[in-house]
């Protein structure tokens, strides 16, 4: 029973973190809206350390940062592995 609780908690954490990454990505599309900059400023220290791992592998291509795509895929794969345990 404790293993199930840890597994479910970890799965929920990954889903919440995935949501935070999605929000962070969406906020970068609207850099001129002032209140969105405050939210992005709050989310950056939470999400950027994880995203920076993938930014070191995939540099921006023509101003387009594709590293969050790989970061999201990895999070989803890990979450599915946790569920299958």
GROMACS elastic network, one bead per residue, 0.5 to 0.9 nm:
[ bonds ]
;  ai    aj funct       b0    kb
    1     4     6  0.52336   500
    1     5     6  0.65556   500
    1     6     6  0.89389   500
    2     5     6  0.50801   500
    2     6     6  0.62914   500
    2     7     6  0.85750   500
    3     6     6  0.51633   500
    3     7     6  0.60436   500
    3     8     6  0.85006   500
    4     7     6  0.50507   500
    4     8     6  0.59876   500
    4     9     6  0.83983   500
    5     8     6  0.51888   500
    5     9     6  0.59921   500
    5    10     6  0.85048   500
    6     9     6  0.50759   500
    6    10     6  0.60532   500
    6    11     6  0.84959   500
    7    10     6  0.51952   500
    7    11     6  0.61124   500
    7    12     6  0.86126   500
    7    82     6  0.64757   500
    7    83     6  0.74137   500
    7    85     6  0.81297   500
    8    11     6  0.50206   500
    8    12     6  0.61108   500
    8    13     6  0.85343   500
    8    82     6  0.82950   500
    8    83     6  0.78608   500
    9    12     6  0.51029   500
    9    13     6  0.61004   500
    9    14     6  0.86465   500
   10    14     6  0.62100   500
   10    15     6  0.86521   500
   10    79     6  0.81808   500
   10    82     6  0.79222   500
   11    14     6  0.51999   500
   11    15     6  0.63192   500
   11    16     6  0.87697   500
   11    78     6  0.87059   500
   11    79     6  0.56528   500
   11    80     6  0.83849   500
   11    82     6  0.66125   500
   11    83     6  0.71914   500
   12    15     6  0.50780   500
   12    16     6  0.62168   500
   12    17     6  0.85659   500
   12    79     6  0.87128   500
   13    16     6  0.51593   500
   13    17     6  0.60983   500
   13    18     6  0.84971   500
   14    17     6  0.50141   500
   14    18     6  0.60007   500
   14    19     6  0.85707   500
   14    75     6  0.68355   500
   14    76     6  0.81212   500
   14    78     6  0.83941   500
   14    79     6  0.65185   500
   15    19     6  0.62499   500
   15    20     6  0.87011   500
   15    75     6  0.83313   500
   15    76     6  0.82532   500
   15    79     6  0.76913   500
   16    19     6  0.50253   500
   16    20     6  0.62914   500
   16    21     6  0.87339   500
   17    21     6  0.62711   500
   17    22     6  0.86808   500
   17    46     6  0.87940   500
   17    47     6  0.78373   500
   17    75     6  0.87227   500
   18    21     6  0.51041   500
   18    22     6  0.62934   500
   18    23     6  0.87106   500
   18    72     6  0.67092   500
   18    75     6  0.70576   500
   18    76     6  0.81268   500
   19    22     6  0.50384   500
   19    23     6  0.62129   500
   19    24     6  0.85626   500
   20    23     6  0.50909   500
   20    24     6  0.60890   500
   20    25     6  0.86008   500
   20    43     6  0.71935   500
   20    46     6  0.84172   500
   20    47     6  0.71956   500
   21    25     6  0.61374   500
   21    26     6  0.85922   500
   21    43     6  0.82114   500
   21    46     6  0.89240   500
   21    47     6  0.61155   500
   21    48     6  0.87577   500
   21    51     6  0.85703   500
   21    68     6  0.78157   500
   21    71     6  0.89522   500
   21    72     6  0.78533   500
   22    25     6  0.51260   500
   22    26     6  0.61700   500
   22    27     6  0.86007   500
   22    68     6  0.87193   500
   22    72     6  0.85175   500
   23    26     6  0.51007   500
   23    27     6  0.61170   500
   23    28     6  0.87919   500
   23    40     6  0.84038   500
   23    43     6  0.84557   500
   24    27     6  0.51862   500
   24    28     6  0.65636   500
   24    39     6  0.83203   500
   24    40     6  0.60679   500
   24    43     6  0.64018   500
   24    44     6  0.73158   500
   24    47     6  0.76198   500
   25    28     6  0.53646   500
   25    29     6  0.71623   500
   25    68     6  0.77579   500
   26    29     6  0.54927   500
   26    30     6  0.74689   500
   27    30     6  0.54948   500
   27    31     6  0.68967   500
   27    36     6  0.63647   500
   27    37     6  0.76695   500
   27    39     6  0.80954   500
   27    40     6  0.63958   500
   28    31     6  0.56779   500
   28    36     6  0.87701   500
   28    37     6  0.86485   500
   28    40     6  0.77400   500
   29    32     6  0.89632   500
   30    33     6  0.60645   500
   30    36     6  0.74012   500
   30    37     6  0.85384   500
   31    34     6  0.77447   500
   31    36     6  0.73052   500
   31    37     6  0.66302   500
   32    36     6  0.81049   500
   32    37     6  0.77906   500
   33    36     6  0.55306   500
   33    37     6  0.66866   500
   34    37     6  0.53060   500
   34    38     6  0.69631   500
   35    38     6  0.52765   500
   35    39     6  0.67428   500
   35    40     6  0.88238   500
   36    39     6  0.51395   500
   36    40     6  0.61005   500
   36    41     6  0.84442   500
   37    41     6  0.59247   500
   37    42     6  0.85702   500
   38    42     6  0.63603   500
   38    43     6  0.87854   500
   39    42     6  0.50614   500
   39    43     6  0.62431   500
   39    44     6  0.85803   500
   40    43     6  0.50029   500
   40    44     6  0.58349   500
   41    44     6  0.53881   500
   41    45     6  0.75133   500
   42    45     6  0.66860   500
   42    46     6  0.75152   500
   43    46     6  0.52152   500
   43    47     6  0.60605   500
   43    48     6  0.79992   500
   44    47     6  0.53637   500
   44    48     6  0.52761   500
   44    49     6  0.83217   500
   45    48     6  0.57037   500
   45    49     6  0.69169   500
   46    49     6  0.69220   500
   46    50     6  0.81168   500
   47    50     6  0.57225   500
   47    51     6  0.62777   500
   47    52     6  0.86546   500
   48    52     6  0.56759   500
   48    53     6  0.85862   500
   49    52     6  0.51874   500
   49    53     6  0.68106   500
   50    53     6  0.55795   500
   50    54     6  0.74031   500
   50    71     6  0.76659   500
   51    54     6  0.54346   500
   51    55     6  0.62437   500
   51    56     6  0.88978   500
   51    67     6  0.68304   500
   51    68     6  0.61848   500
   51    71     6  0.63789   500
   52    56     6  0.62383   500
   52    57     6  0.88697   500
   52    67     6  0.81873   500
   53    56     6  0.55771   500
   53    57     6  0.71977   500
   53    67     6  0.86446   500
   53    71     6  0.84790   500
   54    57     6  0.51727   500
   54    58     6  0.61405   500
   54    59     6  0.85442   500
   54    66     6  0.88973   500
   54    67     6  0.52452   500
   54    68     6  0.73226   500
   54    70     6  0.70329   500
   54    71     6  0.63832   500
   55    58     6  0.50295   500
   55    59     6  0.56591   500
   55    60     6  0.76601   500
   55    65     6  0.78736   500
   55    66     6  0.81385   500
   55    67     6  0.52821   500
   55    68     6  0.80465   500
   56    59     6  0.64672   500
   56    67     6  0.85434   500
   57    67     6  0.78194   500
   58    61     6  0.83846   500
   58    65     6  0.79631   500
   58    66     6  0.69493   500
   58    67     6  0.57180   500
   58    70     6  0.88680   500
   59    64     6  0.88956   500
   59    65     6  0.70442   500
   59    66     6  0.78630   500
   59    67     6  0.75215   500
   60    63     6  0.55772   500
   60    64     6  0.52615   500
   60    66     6  0.65849   500
   60    67     6  0.77680   500
   61    64     6  0.51308   500
   61    65     6  0.64644   500
   61    66     6  0.76493   500
   62    65     6  0.83583   500
   65    68     6  0.71464   500
   65    69     6  0.86043   500
   66    69     6  0.55370   500
   66    70     6  0.71465   500
   67    70     6  0.53420   500
   67    71     6  0.62307   500
   67    72     6  0.87076   500
   68    72     6  0.59791   500
   68    73     6  0.84794   500
   69    72     6  0.52490   500
   69    73     6  0.62880   500
   69    74     6  0.87336   500
   70    73     6  0.50640   500
   70    74     6  0.61775   500
   70    75     6  0.86358   500
   71    74     6  0.52211   500
   71    75     6  0.62672   500
   71    76     6  0.87127   500
   72    75     6  0.50893   500
   72    76     6  0.61678   500
   72    77     6  0.86172   500
   73    76     6  0.51388   500
   73    77     6  0.61838   500
   73    78     6  0.86521   500
   74    77     6  0.51146   500
   74    78     6  0.61793   500
   74    79     6  0.85752   500
   75    78     6  0.51642   500
   75    79     6  0.61152   500
   75    80     6  0.86330   500
   76    79     6  0.50332   500
   76    80     6  0.61590   500
   76    81     6  0.85795   500
   77    80     6  0.51344   500
   77    81     6  0.61836   500
   77    82     6  0.86458   500
   78    81     6  0.50324   500
   78    82     6  0.62121   500
   78    83     6  0.87149   500
   79    82     6  0.50810   500
   79    83     6  0.63201   500
   79    84     6  0.87406   500
   80    83     6  0.50497   500
   80    84     6  0.62131   500
   80    85     6  0.87953   500
   81    84     6  0.51137   500
   81    85     6  0.64529   500
   82    85     6  0.53239   500
